[in-house]
């Protein structure tokens, strides 16, 4: 990453400008052009520097549901199980942890009933029991990591 890449990532952590041409506004703020912003974001995604670029929605406010889930995957099957879990479009994030429950992921669905359906599908496909950890209270932590 060069200095412009860092500036793009650091600036976008505060959000994309809400206007008709957000990439043009971002480009102006960073003293570059819109195409440079778009092409650099595409390159960083292609190279895996960024894992994702997109909006964050509050699924519950839109009538949907979220669930933090975990399972225990045998180390030799971890990658195959992660591939099956991640194949579900409802899986928002998936992380490996050093713990008996070594795979943690978030499900985001259009309605609460779909959570149970996806959990059942993952259990059937992987042979692993999925534990759910429903949110009891929401906290907002503004975390910005300078790169």
N, C-alpha and C positions, 0 to 999 in steps of 0.2 A: 504494500500500500504506500502510495506517495502522500504528500501533504494534502492534495485536493481530495483524494479518497478519504482520508481521515476527517477532513472538514465536512464532507458530505455525510459520513456516518455520524459524526458528533452532532451536526446540526439536525439531522433527521430524528435523533433520539428525543428531541423536543416536539416532534410532529411535523407533518408536511403543511405548508401554508394553506389555509382554507380560502381559496380564490379560484377564479376561472382557469388560470394557468399556473398551477402550483409549481411545476418543474421550472417554468420560466422565472417565477418569483424566487425560487431557491437559487437558480443560476445567477440571478442579479445580485442576490445577497452574497454569493460566493465569488462574484466577479468572473463568471464564465458564461457559457451559453447552454441553452436547454438541451441540445443534442449531446453535449459532453456529459451532463448529469445523467441522462437516460442511458447512454452507452456505458458509462462507468458503473452504474447500478447493475446493468445487465452482466457486465464482465465480472463484477464481484459476486453475483449470484452464480454464474457459470463456474467460477473458480472455487466456489465454496467458502469464500471469505465471509459472505452473508449467507445465512441458511434460509432466510425468508425476508420478503419485503411485501408488506401489505397492511391493511387496516386491522385494528383490533376492535372487535365488536363485543358489546355486553349481551351475550346470548340470552341471559335471563330476562333482560328488559325487552327483548324482542320476542319473548314467548318460548325461548329455547331452554336448554338445560346444560349444565356442566357437571363433570364428575372427575375427581382425581382418582386414579386407579393404580394398582400395583399387582405384580405377579412375581412368582419365583421361576426363573427360567434356568434350566441346566446350562452350565457354561458352554458345553459343546454344541448346544442347540440355540444359544442366545441369538445369533444373527438371523437364523431362519425364523425364529419366533418373532423377533423384532420386525422382520420383513412382513410377516402375516399381520401383525398388529398395525403396522404403518400403512398397510394396504387399505385400511378402512378410512374413508374420507373424514370420518368424525374424529379421528385421532389428531389432536392439535399439536401436541408435543410428546416426545418419548425420550426418556433419559435412563442411562444405565447407572446403577448405584452399587456400592460395595456393601451389601447387606443381604440377608436371606431373601428379602423382597428386592430383587436386583433390577427389575424393570418397572419404571413408573411412567405413566402417561396420562394425558388429559383428554377426556371425551367431551366434545361440544356437539350437541344435537339440536334439531329444530323443535323437539318437544321432549318432555321428561320420559315418556314411555319408551322412546328410542334408545335411551341409555341402557336399559335392561336388555333390549334386543341386541345391541352391539356387544355388550358384555357376554351374553350367551353365545353369540357368534364367535367371539374371540376364544372363549373357553372351548368351544367345540373344535375350532380350527387348530388350536395350539395344544390342547390337552392340559392346559394350566388353569388353575383356579384364579379368578380375578377378584381382588378385594377392592371395595370402593370406600373412599373417604370423602363423604359429602361435606361441602362447605357449611360451617356453622355461622361464621361471621366473616365479612369481607373487609380486608384492610388494603389500603392503597399505599404502596411504597414507591416513591419516585426514585428509581435507580437509573442513574446515567453513568455510563462507563466511558471515560475519555479514551479514544484510541489514538 
